[in-house]
Amino acid sequence: MRRKLLAGTAAASAAAASLQSYWSVRRLQQTRTPTASVHEPTPVPEGPQRVALVLNPSKLQAAATRALVEQACSDAGWDPPLVLETTIEDPGTGQAARALEAGADVVLAAGGDGTVRAVAQVLAHGPTALGLLPLGTGNLLVRNLGLPYNDVAGCLRLALHGHERRIDMARISLRNDRTQVTAEHPFLVMGGVGFDASVMTDAKQDLKEKFGWLAYSEAGVRHLPGRRRRISISLDGQPPQSRKVRSLLVANCGKLPAGVDFVPDAVIDDGYLDVVVLSPRSLLGWTWMAAKILLRHRGGIPVISYYRAREVTMWSGDPIATQLDGDPSGSVTTMTARVDPHALTVRVPAAAPGPSAFPSEAAGPRLQALRTWQRRMLRRS
């Protein structure tokens, strides 16, 4: 009898927590505008190109990648590439600026997401295209653009002889009122505060080197028991609303490693940012949220909510951790992110991926069984 009473109390507490999260989500109001259609890529013009390579020499494949680029330019009958290596002090912005001064038609960013972000900052609003050679742990932009993230040679072919399209960027302003430190950065995939930023900060480097993005799972498990934080959120200048959250994410596009579509409807050139509010307060909430994301359930649930805006501002009474494209970016009390529409030209495959497709029920008996399990779990919760 006592065991049943404890189980009933736990279930009631979980239900009350979910209901509280649901009404908190409903309080956050905004005006939604339909997204624009995806712009079709256009072929790269024929003829010789001046190629610059911004290379992170600390990456394991750095030397092999340099050799690939040099051979590709030679095979095409072009001038040798201008090779510029990043440093700890300069992760790519100075090198990209030198590439523009040299008249580069395409600048290849060979490194992780931090290298890509640094190069993109310089190329924004200019005619020079960005080519992506994935040497990092997450390679988030590469995944979202449909490039072969585990094939550097394949990415190089697309960067030199593929198509190009313009995509959105985001600009973020960070401020810590305790330390009076301010900073401004661009990002291309996703920025966030709270749980996700703590995971990125605390992921162990030795595990990242051995297991890649799976290292973040270990850090995530360590941070699951944490408490929600009270923040205020304003979308497109509307009055701020107070929320208790584990994470606030601002996404330019939504794909994560392992094929996870975290923001299924995000489009990288629609002129909007997708805002995701995560508010689980128990293991049940995390399980519910994971089931929705992994199984691509289209219905709403109380512990996760999606919005769309051109600008989002967050305030926190105490400093809260932040991350940009998977890289820690310090603790802040204020964050403002704005979309920078069609700011960057990127070399991509011929087919432009639009919003992630929802898998058909005919995808197989395993998927149908998983969906059935999910529906049962949602009804029980």
C-alpha positions as CSV (number, residue, x, y, z in Angstrom):
1,M,0.0,0.0,0.0
2,R,2.8,2.4,0.9
3,R,4.6,1.6,-2.4
4,K,1.4,2.4,-4.4
5,L,1.0,5.7,-2.4
6,L,4.6,6.7,-3.2
7,A,4.1,5.8,-6.9
8,G,0.9,7.8,-7.0
9,T,2.5,10.8,-5.4
10,A,5.4,10.7,-7.8
11,A,3.0,10.5,-10.8
12,A,0.9,13.3,-9.5
13,S,3.9,15.5,-8.9
14,A,5.1,14.8,-12.5
15,A,1.7,15.6,-13.9
16,A,1.6,18.9,-11.9
17,A,5.0,19.8,-13.0
18,S,4.1,19.2,-16.7
19,L,0.9,21.2,-16.3
20,Q,2.8,24.1,-14.8
21,S,5.3,24.0,-17.7
22,Y,2.4,23.9,-20.1
23,W,0.8,27.1,-18.8
24,S,4.2,28.8,-18.6
25,V,4.8,28.1,-22.3
26,R,1.3,29.4,-23.2
27,R,2.2,32.8,-21.5
28,L,4.9,33.5,-24.0
29,Q,3.1,35.3,-26.9
30,Q,4.4,36.2,-30.3
31,T,3.3,37.0,-33.8
32,R,4.0,34.2,-36.2
33,T,4.8,34.9,-39.9
34,P,5.0,32.1,-42.5
35,T,8.5,31.2,-43.6
36,A,9.9,32.0,-47.0
37,S,10.6,29.3,-49.5
38,V,14.1,27.8,-49.8
39,H,16.2,29.5,-52.5
40,E,17.5,27.2,-55.2
41,P,21.3,26.8,-55.4
42,T,23.0,28.0,-58.6
43,P,26.0,26.3,-60.4
44,V,29.5,27.7,-59.7
45,P,30.6,29.7,-62.7
46,E,33.0,27.9,-65.0
47,G,36.6,29.0,-65.3
48,P,39.7,29.4,-63.0
49,Q,39.2,30.3,-59.4
50,R,41.5,31.9,-56.9
51,V,41.3,29.5,-53.9
52,A,42.3,30.3,-50.3
53,L,42.5,27.7,-47.6
54,V,42.0,28.7,-43.9
55,L,43.3,25.7,-42.1
56,N,43.3,24.7,-38.4
57,P,46.6,22.9,-38.1
58,S,45.7,21.3,-34.8
59,K,43.2,19.0,-36.5
60,L,44.3,15.4,-37.2
61,Q,43.5,15.6,-40.9
62,A,45.1,19.0,-41.5
63,A,48.1,17.9,-43.5
64,A,46.1,15.5,-45.6
65,T,43.5,18.2,-46.3
66,R,46.1,20.7,-47.4
67,A,47.5,18.2,-49.8
68,L,44.0,17.4,-51.2
69,V,43.4,21.1,-51.9
70,E,46.8,21.7,-53.5
71,Q,46.3,18.6,-55.8
72,A,42.7,19.7,-56.7
73,C,43.9,23.1,-57.8
74,S,46.7,21.6,-59.8
75,D,44.4,19.1,-61.5
76,A,42.0,22.0,-62.5
77,G,44.9,24.0,-63.9
78,W,44.5,26.8,-61.4
79,D,47.1,28.7,-59.4
80,P,48.2,27.0,-56.1
81,P,45.9,27.8,-53.2
82,L,46.8,30.5,-50.7
83,V,47.2,28.5,-47.4
84,L,46.7,30.4,-44.2
85,E,46.8,28.6,-40.8
86,T,44.8,29.6,-37.8
87,T,46.3,30.2,-34.4
88,I,45.1,30.2,-30.8
89,E,45.0,34.0,-30.9
90,D,43.3,34.2,-34.3
91,P,40.9,31.3,-35.1
92,G,40.3,32.5,-38.7
93,T,39.1,36.1,-39.0
94,G,42.5,37.6,-39.8
95,Q,43.3,34.8,-42.2
96,A,39.9,35.3,-44.0
97,A,40.6,39.0,-44.3
98,R,44.0,38.3,-45.9
99,A,42.3,35.9,-48.3
100,L,39.9,38.7,-49.4
101,E,42.8,41.1,-49.9
102,A,44.4,38.5,-52.2
103,G,41.3,38.4,-54.3
104,A,40.0,34.9,-53.4
105,D,36.9,33.7,-55.2
106,V,36.3,31.0,-52.6
107,V,37.7,30.6,-49.0
108,L,37.8,27.1,-47.7
109,A,37.3,26.8,-44.0
110,A,39.1,23.6,-42.9
111,G,38.5,23.0,-39.2
112,G,35.6,22.8,-36.7
113,D,32.6,25.0,-36.3
114,G,34.7,27.7,-34.6
115,T,36.9,28.0,-37.7
116,V,33.8,28.2,-39.9
117,R,32.2,30.9,-37.8
118,A,35.4,33.0,-37.8
119,V,35.7,32.8,-41.6
120,A,32.0,33.4,-42.2
121,Q,32.2,36.6,-40.1
122,V,34.6,38.1,-42.6
123,L,32.9,36.9,-45.7
124,A,29.4,38.1,-44.7
125,H,27.7,40.4,-47.2
126,G,30.4,40.0,-49.8
127,P,30.7,38.1,-53.1
128,T,33.3,35.6,-52.0
129,A,31.9,32.2,-51.3
130,L,32.6,30.0,-48.3
131,G,33.6,26.3,-48.8
132,L,33.4,23.9,-46.0
133,L,35.9,21.1,-45.2
134,P,34.8,19.4,-42.0
135,L,37.6,18.6,-39.6
136,G,35.9,19.2,-36.3
137,T,33.8,17.3,-33.8
138,G,30.3,18.4,-34.6
139,N,30.6,20.0,-38.1
140,L,27.1,21.3,-37.6
141,L,26.8,23.7,-40.6
142,V,28.1,20.9,-42.9
143,R,25.4,18.6,-41.7
144,N,22.6,21.2,-42.1
145,L,23.6,22.0,-45.7
146,G,23.5,18.4,-46.8
147,L,27.3,18.1,-47.3
148,P,29.1,14.7,-46.8
149,Y,30.4,15.5,-43.3
150,N,32.5,12.4,-43.1
151,D,34.1,12.9,-46.6
152,V,36.5,15.8,-46.8
153,A,37.4,15.0,-50.5
154,G,33.7,15.0,-51.3
155,C,33.2,18.4,-49.6
156,L,36.2,19.7,-51.5
157,R,34.7,18.8,-54.9
158,L,31.5,20.6,-54.0
159,A,33.4,23.6,-52.7
160,L,35.3,24.0,-56.0
161,H,32.9,22.6,-58.6
162,G,29.4,22.4,-56.9
163,H,26.7,25.0,-56.5
164,E,26.3,28.0,-54.2
165,R,23.4,29.6,-52.3
166,R,22.9,32.4,-49.9
167,I,22.0,31.6,-46.3
168,D,21.1,33.5,-43.1
169,M,23.5,34.1,-40.3
170,A,22.7,35.3,-36.8
171,R,24.3,38.1,-34.7
172,I,24.4,37.8,-31.0
173,S,25.2,40.3,-28.3
174,L,26.3,39.0,-24.9
175,R,26.6,40.9,-21.6
176,N,27.5,40.0,-18.1
177,D,26.4,42.7,-15.7
178,R,28.5,41.2,-12.9
179,T,31.8,41.5,-14.7
180,Q,30.8,44.3,-17.2
181,V,32.1,42.1,-20.0
182,T,30.3,42.4,-23.4
183,A,30.9,40.7,-26.7
184,E,29.3,40.3,-30.1
185,H,29.6,37.3,-32.3
186,P,28.0,35.7,-35.4
187,F,26.7,32.2,-35.4
188,L,25.4,29.9,-38.1
189,V,23.6,27.0,-36.6
190,M,22.5,27.4,-32.9
191,G,23.2,29.4,-29.9
192,G,21.9,28.7,-26.4
193,V,21.8,29.4,-22.7
194,G,21.5,26.9,-19.8
195,F,21.7,23.2,-19.9
196,D,23.1,22.8,-23.5
197,A,25.8,25.4,-22.8
198,S,26.9,23.7,-19.6
199,V,27.2,20.4,-21.5
200,M,29.3,22.0,-24.2
201,T,31.5,23.6,-21.5
202,D,32.0,20.5,-19.4
203,A,32.5,17.9,-22.2
204,K,35.9,16.3,-21.6
205,Q,38.5,17.0,-24.3
206,D,40.0,13.5,-24.2
207,L,36.6,11.9,-24.8
208,K,35.9,14.4,-27.6
209,E,39.2,13.3,-29.3
210,K,38.4,9.6,-28.9
211,F,34.6,9.5,-29.5
212,G,33.7,12.8,-31.2
213,W,30.3,14.2,-30.6
214,L,29.4,11.2,-28.3
215,A,31.5,12.8,-25.6
216,Y,28.7,15.4,-25.1
217,S,26.4,12.5,-24.0
218,E,28.6,11.8,-20.9
219,A,28.5,15.5,-20.0
220,G,24.8,15.6,-20.6
221,V,24.1,12.8,-18.1
222,R,26.1,14.6,-15.5
223,H,24.0,17.8,-15.9
224,L,20.5,16.2,-16.1
225,P,19.8,16.5,-12.3
226,G,20.2,20.3,-12.4
227,R,17.5,22.8,-11.5
228,R,15.6,25.1,-13.8
229,R,16.6,28.8,-14.0
230,R,14.2,31.7,-14.1
231,I,14.8,34.0,-17.1
232,S,12.8,36.6,-19.0
233,I,12.3,36.3,-22.7
234,S,11.2,38.8,-25.3
235,L,10.4,38.0,-29.0
236,D,10.5,40.7,-31.6
237,G,10.3,43.5,-29.0
238,Q,7.2,42.2,-27.2
239,P,6.9,42.6,-23.5
240,P,9.2,40.1,-21.7
241,Q,7.7,37.0,-20.1
242,S,9.2,35.3,-17.1
243,R,9.9,31.5,-17.4
244,K,11.6,28.8,-15.5
245,V,13.7,26.8,-18.1
246,R,16.6,24.4,-18.4
247,S,17.6,25.8,-21.8
248,L,16.7,28.5,-24.3
249,L,18.0,27.8,-27.8
250,V,18.1,30.1,-30.8
251,A,18.5,28.2,-34.1
252,N,19.3,29.3,-37.6
253,C,19.0,25.6,-38.6
254,G,18.0,22.5,-36.7
255,K,20.1,19.4,-37.5
256,L,22.4,17.9,-34.8
257,P,24.8,14.9,-35.0
258,A,23.3,11.4,-35.3
259,G,20.7,12.6,-37.7
260,V,18.7,14.3,-34.9
261,D,16.3,17.0,-36.3
262,F,16.1,19.2,-33.2
263,V,14.1,21.9,-34.9
264,P,12.4,20.1,-37.7
265,D,10.8,23.2,-39.4
266,A,13.9,25.4,-39.3
267,V,15.0,26.8,-42.7
268,I,18.4,28.3,-43.1
269,D,17.4,31.1,-45.5
270,D,13.9,32.1,-44.4
271,G,14.9,35.3,-42.6
272,Y,13.9,34.0,-39.2
273,L,15.4,32.4,-36.1
274,D,13.6,29.4,-34.5
275,V,13.5,29.8,-30.7
276,V,13.2,26.6,-28.5
277,V,12.3,26.7,-24.9
278,L,13.1,23.6,-22.8
279,S,11.5,23.3,-19.4
280,P,11.7,19.7,-18.1
281,R,12.0,19.4,-14.3
282,S,12.2,15.7,-13.9
283,L,13.4,12.5,-15.6
284,L,9.9,12.1,-17.0
285,G,10.1,15.4,-18.7
286,W,13.5,14.6,-20.2
287,T,12.2,11.3,-21.5
288,W,9.1,12.8,-22.9
289,M,11.2,15.5,-24.7
290,A,13.7,12.9,-26.0
291,A,10.8,10.8,-27.4
292,K,9.3,13.8,-29.2
293,I,12.6,14.8,-30.8
294,L,13.9,11.3,-31.7
295,L,10.6,10.1,-33.1
296,R,9.7,13.4,-34.7
297,H,6.3,13.6,-33.0
298,R,4.5,16.6,-34.5
299,G,2.1,17.2,-31.6
300,G,3.0,19.7,-28.8
301,I,4.1,18.6,-25.4
302,P,4.4,20.8,-22.2
303,V,8.2,20.6,-21.7
304,I,9.3,21.9,-25.1
305,S,7.9,24.7,-27.2
306,Y,8.9,26.3,-30.5
307,Y,8.6,29.9,-31.6
308,R,9.9,32.0,-34.6
309,A,11.2,35.5,-34.5
310,R,13.7,37.9,-36.1
311,E,15.0,38.9,-32.7
312,V,15.0,37.3,-29.2
313,T,16.3,38.8,-26.0
314,M,17.0,36.9,-22.7
315,W,17.6,38.4,-19.3
316,S,18.8,36.4,-16.2
317,G,19.3,37.7,-12.6
318,D,22.3,35.5,-12.2
319,P,24.9,34.7,-14.9
320,I,24.0,31.7,-17.0
321,A,26.3,29.7,-19.4
322,T,26.0,30.3,-23.1
323,Q,27.3,28.5,-26.3
324,L,27.5,29.3,-30.0
325,D,27.6,26.5,-32.5
326,G,28.8,24.1,-29.8
327,D,31.6,26.3,-28.5
328,P,31.3,27.8,-25.0
329,S,30.9,31.6,-25.0
330,G,30.9,32.5,-21.4
331,S,28.3,33.3,-18.8
332,V,25.9,36.2,-19.3
333,T,23.0,38.1,-17.7
334,T,21.7,39.4,-21.1
335,M,21.7,37.9,-24.5
336,T,20.2,39.3,-27.7
337,A,20.2,37.4,-31.0
338,R,19.1,38.8,-34.4
339,V,18.8,37.2,-37.8
340,D,21.1,38.5,-40.6
341,P,19.1,37.5,-43.7
342,H,20.9,36.0,-46.7
343,A,24.3,37.3,-45.4
344,L,26.6,34.5,-46.6
345,T,27.3,32.7,-49.9
346,V,28.1,29.0,-49.3
347,R,29.2,26.2,-51.7
348,V,26.7,23.4,-51.5
349,P,25.3,20.3,-53.3
350,A,22.8,20.8,-56.2
351,A,19.8,19.9,-54.1
352,A,18.9,22.5,-51.4
353,P,17.5,20.7,-48.3
354,G,14.3,22.4,-47.1
355,P,12.5,21.8,-43.8
356,S,13.1,18.3,-42.6
357,A,10.6,15.9,-44.0
358,F,8.4,14.0,-41.6
359,P,9.0,10.3,-42.1
360,S,6.2,8.3,-43.6
361,E,4.3,5.8,-41.6
362,A,5.4,3.4,-44.4
363,A,9.0,3.8,-43.3
364,G,9.0,0.4,-41.7
365,P,7.5,-1.7,-38.8
366,R,10.2,-0.6,-36.4
367,L,9.3,3.1,-36.8
368,Q,5.6,2.3,-36.4
369,A,6.3,0.3,-33.3
370,L,8.3,3.2,-31.8
371,R,5.4,5.6,-32.7
372,T,2.9,3.3,-30.9
373,W,5.1,3.2,-27.9
374,Q,5.4,7.0,-27.9
375,R,1.7,7.5,-28.1
376,R,1.2,5.2,-25.1
377,M,3.8,7.0,-23.1
378,L,2.2,10.4,-23.9
379,R,-1.3,9.1,-22.8
380,R,0.2,7.7,-19.5
381,S,2.0,11.0,-18.8
